[in-house]
């Protein structure tokens, strides 16, 4: 598994930065029955359903990263 930490400058002249982790497509993430986000294990959004998938499959199927748990992003 290859991981990289990427620091991104937020648009609009803000001095704040956010850090995200970029990962390969084999990284395990979780989706729910009804949501449109993918999550890291332990996210509170997974309290009602938790379906394991790969990061690549989640992204390919239109899921976006959860803003709460900040899972890795796909680094293809």
PLY file of the C-alpha trace (Angstrom):
ply
format ascii 1.0
element vertex 76
property float x
property float y
property float z
element edge 75
property int vertex1
property int vertex2
end_header
0.00 0.00 0.00
1.33 3.39 -1.00
0.27 6.38 1.08
1.17 10.01 0.62
0.15 13.05 2.62
-0.86 15.94 0.41
-1.33 19.48 1.72
-3.79 21.55 -0.29
-4.26 25.32 -0.22
-7.96 26.14 0.00
-9.21 28.31 -2.87
-10.26 31.89 -2.31
-7.06 33.20 -0.76
-7.53 31.48 2.57
-4.33 30.86 4.48
-5.75 27.65 5.99
-4.63 24.32 4.61
-6.04 20.84 4.87
-4.17 17.55 4.71
-5.52 14.48 2.99
-4.05 11.04 2.56
-3.75 9.72 -0.98
-3.87 5.94 -1.35
-3.94 3.27 -4.02
-7.15 1.62 -5.21
-6.74 -1.50 -3.03
-7.19 0.49 0.20
-10.21 -0.73 2.19
-12.98 1.80 2.81
-16.62 1.46 3.81
-19.91 2.59 2.31
-23.48 2.47 3.62
-26.74 1.19 2.11
-28.12 4.68 1.57
-25.24 7.18 1.59
-23.16 8.72 -1.17
-19.85 8.89 0.75
-17.13 6.40 1.56
-15.64 6.22 5.05
-12.75 5.06 7.23
-13.43 2.27 9.70
-14.82 3.74 12.90
-16.67 6.68 11.33
-19.88 7.47 13.21
-21.74 7.48 9.87
-21.30 3.70 9.76
-23.51 3.08 12.81
-26.48 1.69 10.81
-24.76 -0.11 7.93
-21.16 -0.85 7.00
-20.22 -2.41 3.66
-16.54 -3.07 2.95
-15.21 -2.15 -0.49
-12.02 -0.90 -2.11
-11.25 2.76 -2.57
-11.13 2.31 -6.35
-14.57 0.65 -6.46
-16.06 3.35 -4.23
-14.72 6.15 -6.44
-15.66 4.31 -9.66
-19.23 4.00 -8.34
-19.57 7.72 -7.64
-18.93 7.81 -3.88
-17.15 10.84 -2.46
-14.99 11.04 0.69
-16.77 11.69 3.99
-16.16 15.17 5.36
-16.39 13.89 8.93
-13.81 11.04 8.96
-11.65 12.30 6.04
-10.80 8.93 4.43
-7.97 8.58 1.93
-8.46 9.88 -1.60
-7.71 7.78 -4.67
-4.22 8.45 -6.02
-4.41 6.83 -9.44
0 1
1 2
2 3
3 4
4 5
5 6
6 7
7 8
8 9
9 10
10 11
11 12
12 13
13 14
14 15
15 16
16 17
17 18
18 19
19 20
20 21
21 22
22 23
23 24
24 25
25 26
26 27
27 28
28 29
29 30
30 31
31 32
32 33
33 34
34 35
35 36
36 37
37 38
38 39
39 40
40 41
41 42
42 43
43 44
44 45
45 46
46 47
47 48
48 49
49 50
50 51
51 52
52 53
53 54
54 55
55 56
56 57
57 58
58 59
59 60
60 61
61 62
62 63
63 64
64 65
65 66
66 67
67 68
68 69
69 70
70 71
71 72
72 73
73 74
74 75
